[in-house]
Amino acid sequence: MEQSEEQEVIIPQVPEVPPAIIPDDLKKLARVYILTPDGQEITSKHTWVELCRIQITGDDGEILFEKDSMMVKGRGNSTWYNFPKKPYTLKLRHQADLFGTGKSKHYVLLANWMDRTLLRNVVAFEAARRTSLDWTPSGRFVELYLNGKHQGNYWLGEKVDVEGSKFKADYLFSLDVSDWEETDFTIDYGFRPNSWQPGLPVEVKHPDRDDLEAAEFEKVLSDSRILLDRIGEALEAGTWKGMIDLDSFCDWYIVHELTGNMEPNHPKSCYYHYRDGMLVAGPVWDFDWYTFIPGVKGLKIDHSLFYGNLLQHDEFKARLKLRWAALKPAFTTLGSFVDEQVEIIRFSEAVNHQQWPIGQWINGDENLSFQEAVDRLKLALQERISEVEIGIYSL
């Protein structure tokens, strides 16, 4: 019998991942240059300045990215209205993959003015990336130049939204009492501990009202409110099983407790999304105010948002303990991540601190040297690992 010819073995080709526009191996921080038409000032967080130009350069001035027709506006609440170093939102005309994490049109420039270390947000984001949360914003520290003037050290990163390859969601909600101008409705469930008023304010971030006709978005708002009120009623009745993604609620809670972030108690900068018939916690956002403070004892999020009800249920408490046991080893090495980031920004931070001294008490490290403030942050992180463990296992 004749032997049959060997069949060719076809090896599936793994698609190449496009390189990041801003590579990881730069020797110094990338520089971001933004030019507005005729040097127009950016004075509003609501109104875009259009037809701006952006250029990003790397080592030796190599141009990494350059585009016209970008839009810029201010962002934030207290950070925009009350502090001298302003944060910004950027909208590109076409999607671009700045960090190798997926294409997007929407990016932010965080000023981190309140943060002596400049590191609080990036350390919290790294902690979240070590959990099961769907998605956490990525970014890079950069030097910002606006209309030719150096603005100091900024974090250029992904904006929280549902776009491209980020994460999937039918709805994305922001729960935030700090900006009533953006609130779409108040749900009946819960209360705001800072004012003891019933209800929680909700802004629907996705679907985006700008992408829909007015009647279509009104339907989105109506459906969203019915959905969230139904989940709230189930939480109060203890019938929430199958309606929330339990691991995401545990991990989101743990990240906020680990960092000592008490913003959920307002609530402020709290994101949740809905997909596959369940409410999912996250992404996380906004850790520059009163986080990583040494001496903070115990668990701090006990009665706010959805946790007042969840922490009364043995199933949630048991799952929380399992998630902490799984995540703790990854948290214990965050100190090394902090040290890596310190070396990336050390020289930039010195110039930034001269240009933008904080000048008021916020996190308690304003009068420390950069290294002293970093050491204090690392001490707080180690303390919180112990405090959170004791607190969770005591539930």
C-alpha positions in Angstrom: 0.0 0.0 0.0 1.4 3.4 -0.9 2.0 5.8 1.8 -0.2 8.9 1.7 1.6 12.2 1.5 2.1 14.0 4.8 -0.5 16.6 5.2 0.8 20.1 5.9 0.3 21.2 9.5 -1.2 24.6 9.6 -0.3 26.6 12.7 -2.8 29.3 13.5 -1.3 32.8 13.3 -1.7 34.9 16.4 -2.6 38.4 15.2 0.1 40.9 16.0 -0.7 43.5 18.7 0.1 47.0 17.3 2.8 48.7 19.3 1.9 51.4 21.7 2.3 55.0 20.4 4.0 55.8 23.7 6.4 52.9 24.4 7.3 51.7 27.9 11.0 52.0 27.4 11.4 55.7 27.0 14.4 57.1 29.0 12.5 60.2 30.0 8.9 61.2 30.1 7.0 61.7 26.9 6.2 65.4 26.2 2.7 66.3 25.2 2.3 69.6 23.3 -1.2 71.0 22.8 -1.9 74.1 20.8 -5.3 75.8 20.8 -6.4 78.1 17.9 -4.8 81.5 18.4 -3.7 80.4 21.9 -7.3 80.3 23.1 -7.6 79.6 26.8 -9.4 76.5 28.1 -11.9 78.0 30.6 -14.8 75.5 30.7 -15.4 71.8 31.6 -18.6 71.9 29.5 -17.5 73.6 26.3 -14.9 72.1 24.0 -12.1 74.1 22.4 -12.0 72.7 18.9 -9.4 72.5 16.2 -6.6 71.9 18.6 -3.3 70.3 17.7 -1.5 67.6 19.7 2.0 66.4 19.4 3.7 63.7 21.6 7.4 63.4 21.5 9.8 60.8 23.0 13.5 60.6 23.6 15.6 63.1 21.7 12.4 64.9 20.5 11.3 62.0 18.3 7.6 62.6 17.2 5.5 59.7 18.4 2.1 61.1 17.6 0.8 64.2 15.9 -2.8 65.2 14.9 -4.9 68.2 14.1 -8.5 68.7 14.9 -8.4 67.5 18.5 -10.9 68.9 21.1 -10.0 69.9 24.6 -12.0 71.0 27.7 -11.6 71.1 31.4 -12.6 68.2 33.7 -13.3 67.4 37.3 -15.3 69.2 40.0 -13.3 70.6 42.9 -10.1 70.0 40.9 -11.3 72.2 38.1 -13.0 75.0 40.1 -10.8 75.3 43.2 -7.2 74.4 42.4 -4.6 76.2 40.3 -3.3 73.3 38.2 -6.1 72.3 35.9 -7.0 68.8 34.6 -8.3 68.3 31.0 -10.3 65.9 28.8 -9.1 65.2 25.3 -11.1 64.0 22.3 -9.3 62.9 19.2 -10.8 63.0 15.8 -9.9 59.3 15.2 -9.1 56.5 17.6 -5.5 56.0 18.6 -3.8 53.3 20.8 -1.5 55.4 23.0 -0.5 52.7 25.5 -1.0 49.4 23.7 -4.3 48.8 25.6 -6.7 49.4 22.7 -7.8 52.3 20.5 -9.8 55.2 21.9 -10.8 58.8 21.0 -11.1 59.8 24.7 -8.3 60.5 27.1 -7.7 62.6 30.2 -4.8 64.6 31.6 -4.9 64.4 35.4 -3.1 67.2 37.2 -2.7 65.3 40.6 -2.3 68.8 42.2 -3.5 67.5 45.6 -1.1 64.6 45.7 2.5 65.3 47.0 3.6 61.9 45.6 1.7 62.2 42.3 1.3 58.4 42.7 -2.0 57.8 44.6 -4.1 57.3 41.4 -1.6 55.0 39.6 -1.0 52.9 42.7 -4.7 52.4 43.2 -5.2 51.6 39.5 -2.4 49.0 39.8 -4.1 47.5 42.8 -7.3 47.2 40.8 -5.5 45.6 37.9 -4.5 42.8 40.2 -8.1 42.0 40.9 -10.8 40.4 38.8 -12.4 43.8 37.9 -13.2 44.0 34.2 -11.1 47.0 33.2 -8.9 49.7 34.9 -7.7 52.8 33.1 -4.1 52.7 31.8 -1.8 55.7 31.2 1.6 57.3 31.4 3.2 60.2 33.3 4.0 63.0 30.8 5.3 66.5 30.7 2.5 68.8 29.4 3.1 72.0 27.3 0.0 74.1 26.6 0.4 76.8 24.0 4.1 76.6 24.5 4.1 76.9 28.3 5.3 74.1 30.4 2.4 72.9 32.8 4.4 70.3 34.7 3.9 66.6 35.4 0.5 65.1 34.3 -0.9 61.6 34.0 -2.2 61.0 30.4 -4.6 58.2 30.6 -7.7 56.5 29.4 -11.1 58.0 30.1 -13.7 55.9 31.9 -16.2 55.0 29.2 -17.4 52.0 27.1 -15.5 52.3 23.9 -13.6 50.0 21.5 -11.7 47.3 23.4 -12.2 48.5 26.9 -15.1 46.6 28.5 -18.6 45.6 27.5 -21.7 47.1 29.1 -25.3 47.8 28.3 -25.2 50.7 30.7 -22.4 52.6 32.5 -23.5 54.6 35.6 -21.7 57.2 37.7 -22.9 57.8 41.2 -21.6 61.2 42.3 -23.0 63.9 44.6 -20.3 66.4 43.7 -21.8 67.5 40.3 -25.5 67.9 40.3 -25.3 69.5 36.9 -24.5 66.1 35.5 -27.1 64.1 37.4 -29.7 62.4 35.2 -32.0 61.1 38.0 -32.0 60.0 41.6 -32.9 56.4 42.5 -35.1 55.7 45.5 -32.7 53.2 47.0 -30.1 54.2 49.6 -29.1 57.5 51.1 -26.3 60.0 51.0 -24.5 59.7 54.4 -23.0 63.2 54.1 -26.4 64.8 53.9 -28.7 62.1 55.2 -31.0 62.6 52.2 -32.8 59.7 50.6 -31.8 58.4 47.2 -28.6 58.2 45.2 -27.7 60.5 42.2 -27.1 58.7 38.9 -25.5 59.9 35.7 -25.8 57.5 32.7 -22.4 57.6 31.0 -23.3 54.9 28.4 -25.2 54.9 26.1 -23.9 58.5 25.5 -26.7 61.0 25.0 -24.6 62.6 22.2 -25.0 59.4 20.2 -28.8 59.2 20.5 -31.9 61.2 19.6 -33.5 62.9 22.5 -36.4 60.5 22.6 -34.0 57.5 22.5 -32.0 58.8 25.4 -35.1 59.5 27.5 -36.0 55.8 27.0 -32.5 54.9 28.2 -33.0 57.0 31.3 -36.4 55.5 32.1 -35.1 51.9 31.6 -32.0 52.7 33.7 -34.0 54.1 36.6 -36.4 51.1 36.6 -33.4 48.7 36.5 -31.5 50.3 39.4 -34.6 50.7 41.6 -35.4 47.0 41.0 -31.9 46.1 42.1 -32.1 48.4 45.1 -35.4 46.8 46.2 -33.8 43.4 45.8 -30.8 44.4 48.0 -33.1 45.7 50.7 -35.2 42.5 50.6 -32.1 40.3 50.5 -33.2 38.8 47.1 -30.2 40.1 45.1 -28.6 36.8 44.2 -28.1 36.6 40.4 -28.7 40.3 40.1 -25.2 41.5 41.0 -21.7 40.2 40.0 -20.6 39.2 43.4 -16.8 39.0 42.8 -16.7 42.5 41.3 -18.6 44.0 44.2 -16.1 42.3 46.6 -13.0 43.4 44.6 -14.2 47.0 44.2 -14.8 47.2 47.9 -11.4 45.7 48.7 -9.6 48.2 46.5 -11.3 51.2 48.1 -10.6 49.8 51.6 -7.0 49.0 50.8 -6.4 52.6 49.7 -8.4 54.1 52.5 -10.6 55.8 49.9 -13.8 57.0 51.7 -15.3 58.7 48.6 -18.0 56.0 48.4 -19.4 57.3 51.6 -20.6 60.5 49.8 -20.7 58.9 47.1 -18.3 60.4 44.7 -16.6 59.0 41.6 -18.3 55.6 41.9 -18.8 53.6 38.7 -21.0 50.6 38.1 -22.0 49.0 34.8 -24.8 46.6 33.8 -24.3 43.7 31.4 -25.6 40.1 30.9 -28.5 40.8 33.3 -26.3 41.8 36.3 -24.9 44.9 37.9 -21.1 44.9 37.9 -18.9 47.1 40.1 -16.3 49.2 38.5 -14.2 50.7 37.0 -12.4 52.4 39.9 -11.5 56.1 39.7 -10.3 59.1 41.7 -7.9 58.3 44.5 -5.9 61.5 44.9 -7.8 62.9 47.9 -7.3 61.6 51.5 -6.0 58.1 50.5 -3.0 56.2 51.7 -3.0 58.0 55.1 -1.1 56.2 57.9 -3.1 55.5 61.1 -6.5 54.9 59.4 -8.1 52.1 61.5 -10.7 49.5 60.5 -13.1 49.3 57.6 -14.5 52.6 56.4 -17.2 51.7 53.8 -19.9 50.1 55.9 -23.3 51.7 55.2 -22.9 53.5 51.9 -24.0 52.7 48.3 -24.9 49.0 48.1 -22.7 47.8 50.9 -25.0 48.7 53.8 -27.3 45.8 52.7 -24.6 43.4 51.4 -22.6 43.5 54.6 -25.6 42.1 56.4 -25.6 38.9 54.4 -23.4 35.9 55.3 -23.0 34.9 51.6 -21.5 38.3 50.7 -19.2 38.3 53.8 -18.0 34.8 53.1 -17.2 35.6 49.5 -15.4 38.8 50.6 -13.1 36.8 52.8 -12.3 34.4 50.0 -11.6 37.2 47.6 -9.3 38.9 50.2 -7.4 35.7 50.7 -6.9 35.3 46.9 -5.9 38.9 46.4 -3.7 39.7 49.4 -0.4 38.2 47.9 -0.7 40.5 44.9 -1.1 43.5 47.2 1.9 42.8 49.3 4.2 43.5 46.3 2.7 46.9 45.5 5.6 48.6 47.3 7.9 47.5 44.5 5.6 49.0 42.0 5.7 52.3 43.9 9.5 52.2 43.8 9.5 51.7 40.1 7.1 54.6 39.5 9.2 56.9 41.8 12.3 56.4 39.6 10.2 57.2 36.5 9.0 60.6 37.8 11.7 61.6 40.3 13.2 64.4 38.2 9.9 65.5 36.8 8.3 65.7 40.3 11.0 68.1 41.5 10.2 70.6 38.8 6.5 70.1 39.2 6.6 70.7 42.9 8.5 74.0 42.4 5.9 75.1 39.9 2.8 73.9 41.7 3.3 73.9 45.5 0.2 72.5 47.2 0.0 75.2 49.8 -2.8 73.7 51.9 -3.5 70.6 54.0 -5.1 67.8 52.0 -3.4 64.5 52.5 -1.1 65.5 55.3 2.2 65.1 53.4 2.3 68.6 51.8 5.3 69.7 53.7 7.3 66.5 53.3 10.0 65.9 50.8 9.1 63.7 47.8 10.8 60.7 49.3 9.3 61.2 52.7 5.9 61.4 51.2 6.5 58.2 49.2 7.7 56.4 52.3 4.6 57.6 54.1 2.4 56.2 51.3 4.1 52.8 51.4 3.7 52.7 55.2 0.0 53.5 54.9 -0.3 50.7 52.3 1.2 48.2 54.6 -1.0 49.3 57.5 -4.1 49.1 55.4 -3.2 45.5 54.3 -3.3 44.5 58.0 -6.3 46.6 58.9 -8.4 45.4 56.0 -7.5 41.8 56.8 -8.5 42.1 60.4 -11.7 44.0 59.4 -12.8 41.5 56.8 -12.1 38.4 58.9 -14.0 40.1 61.8 -17.2 40.5 59.8 
